[in-house]
Amino acid sequence: MTKPNPSGRLSNTTTCLPIAYGSIAFYLGPKADEYRTHKWTLYVRSPDPTYDISAAISKVIFQLHPSFPQPTRELSEPPYEVTETGWGEFEASIRIVWKEDAEERSTIVTHGIKLYPKNVPPNLLSMDPAAYMNTTVPGACMRVFSDVEFDGIIHEFRLIFHFFLLCTSLFQSFR
């Protein structure tokens, strides 16, 4: 392993933290109206439900479409998710802020909130959506799995955060 430099940061070392972010949408059926056709949830979580990513995350900030009341949602404890209702698709921004000990820049990703299934035949689009949707929206359930890489080649990161991620991972694997 590379030795830390005098400031306590590692060079030429990469540490990864797997995260999943995405959304899931449900058609509201008879409860739908002009402005609320779907209920959806946008989330950040671990791909492994037994792994607690909150040990490394200080907060998650979701930036929704400006038409939502309080379009900026800040969550400092799990579950890191926002649930809303609406009628339109849009791009949301997710900022993951790491624990202060990490001294790392926050990670920003974007995710498209999808409400309608892909490849619906054109003749069905003019019909009631219940004709081509189940309770869940096929194709609108979206999961993106991503490794957040803290790459010491690009920037040096704190030795303590490197060990923190490694020890947290090892500890949780023995539970």
N, C-alpha and C positions, 0 to 999 in steps of 0.2 A: 504494500500500500504506500502511496505517496505521503511524504511527511508534510505537515502543514507549514506554511510560510510564517514569518514572525507575527502576522496579523491573525493567525489561527485559521486561515483559509486553505483549502486543498486545491491543487492544480492537477490536471490530467487524470481526473477521476469523475466518473459518471454515476449518479445514484438515481434510481427511478422509483416513482410512487404511482402504481396503477390507480386510475380513477375512471369512473363512468359518468358521463353526463348525457342528458337526452330529455325526451318528453314522451308522454303518452296522452292520447286524446280519446274522449268518449262522446258519441253523438247523444244528445239529450232526448231524442225521440219526441213523444207528445208534449214533453215539458219545454221543448225548444220554442223560442220566439224570434222575432226579427233580429235582435241584438245578441242573443245567447243561444247558439245552436250546439255548442260543444262545451264540455268541461275538460280542461287539460291540466297537466302537471309538468313542470320543468324541474329537473333535479340534477344534483351532483351527489354521487355516492361511490362506494367501493364496488368493484365488480364482484368481490367476495363479501357476502353479507356478514360474515363473521369478523371482518377486518374493520377496525374503527379508524377512519381517516381523520376524525376530529382531533386526534393527537397531533397532527401536523398542520391543521387548518385553523387559522384565527377567525376568519369569517368568509362568507360567500356573498357576493353582491350580484343580484340579478337585475339587469336593465331591460325592462319590458317596453313595448310600444308606448309612445307618449299619450295615447288615448286612454290608457288605464289610470285609475286613481293611484297615486303614489307609484309611478312607474319604476322607481328605484327601490328594490327590496333588499335589505341587508339582514343576513342571518348569521348569528355568532355561535350557534350550536345546532347539532343535527336534530331532526332531519333537515338537510339543506335542500329544500324544495318549495316551490310556489305553485299554488293551485288557483286557477281562475276559470271564468267562463267567457266565451266570446264567439264571434262569427268569422273572424278573418285570420289568415296566416301571416306570420311576420318573423323577422330575424331578432332573436334576443341575444344579449351579451351577458356573459358570465365571467365575473372576476373572482378568482380564488386568491385570498390573502393568506399567506403562510404565517405561522407563529413567529413572534418577534425574535426568538433565538435563531431562527434560520437566516435572518438578514438577507432574505431573497426578495427579488421583485415579485409582485403578484403575477399570476398567470391569467391571461384573458383568452377566452374562446367564444365563438358565436355558435348559435344553434337555431335552426329554423323550426318554428312551431308549425307542425303540419296537422291539419284537421281532416283533410279529405284523402281518401285512398287514391293510389296511383292507378292508371290504366282502367278507369271507369268508362264503359262504352258511352259514346256521346248521346245515344238515345235515352240513357238512364239519367243523365245530368238534369234534365228538365223535370224529372219525377221527384216525388217526396224522397229525401235522402234515406228514409227507413227502408226503401225498396232495395238499396244496394249496400246498406251498412248494418252490421251487427251491433251489439252493445259497444264493442270496442271498434275502433277505426282501423281496419287492416291497412297496413302501409303507413299509418300515421303514428304507430308506436315506434319510436326511434331511440336507439341506444348507440352511443358512440363510446367506445372504450379507448382510452388514451393513457399512455405512460407520460407522466410529467417528468421530464429529465432535467436534473440539475447537473449541468455539464461543466466540469472544471476546466475543460479545454477552452470553452467560450468565455466563461467567467469563473473565478474561484468562488467556492462556497465554504461556509463555516464547517469546520471539522465536527463541532458539536451537533449540527443538524444532520450531517451524514451518519454519525453514530446513532442519533435519535431515531432516524428512519430505519436503520438496520436493526436496532434493538427492539423497536416497536413491532417490526415485522416478525422477528424471531419470537418475541414474547407471545404475540397473538397466534402464532402457528402452533404453540404448545398448549393452548387453552383447550 
